[in-house]
Amino acid sequence: MTRMARRLAGALTLIPLVSVLVACSITSKASGVPVPPVAASPGQVAGVYLRAAVTGNCQLTAELTLPNTWNWCGGPQLLDYRSVRSPYYVPASEAGRNEECVPFEMYTHGTSDHSLPAGWQPWGLCFVKTPVGWRLFDQGMG
C-alpha cells in the first residue's frame, strides 16, 4: 500500500509541472509559432513581434498587438530590422499609461502616400503589461 501511495503522490506532484509546461508552450493558432509566456520581458516580446512582422506572420503580430494600434501586416511591410536596443520605461505621467518602449531601426518600402518613407529609419514599439503579458500599445518614429 505504501508503494501505491508513493506513486500516486509522485503523479500528483507532476500535474502542476505539466500544467506550467503546457501553459508556456501555447502557440499562435494559425502560425504554430510560440506566443511569449506571461513572464516574458518587453524585450523578448519585441523580438518575437519583430520576427513575426518580417516573416509576415499576421496572426502572431495581431495577437501581440492591442486593438488601439495597428500591427505590421500587409502594407506597409516591415522588410528588415536592426540595432534593437534595451527597453526603457515611460511613466504614465508622460504617456498616459506605464509603458516599456523598445527602440530599433527598421527597413521598409514605405507607404504610397509617403507618410512613412522608404529605407532605414528609427522606430519604436511601446508595450503595456496586460493579464496575458506585454502587448504592443503604441509605435512610431522615435
Secondary structure, DSSP 8 states (H G I E B T S, - for coil): -HHHHHHHHHHHHHHHHHHHHHHHT-B-TTT--B---TT--HHHHHHHHHHHHHTT-HHHHHHTB-TTS--S-SSS-EEEEE-----EEE-HHHHSS-EEEEEEEEEE---TTSSS-SEEEEEEEEEEEETTEEEEEEEE--
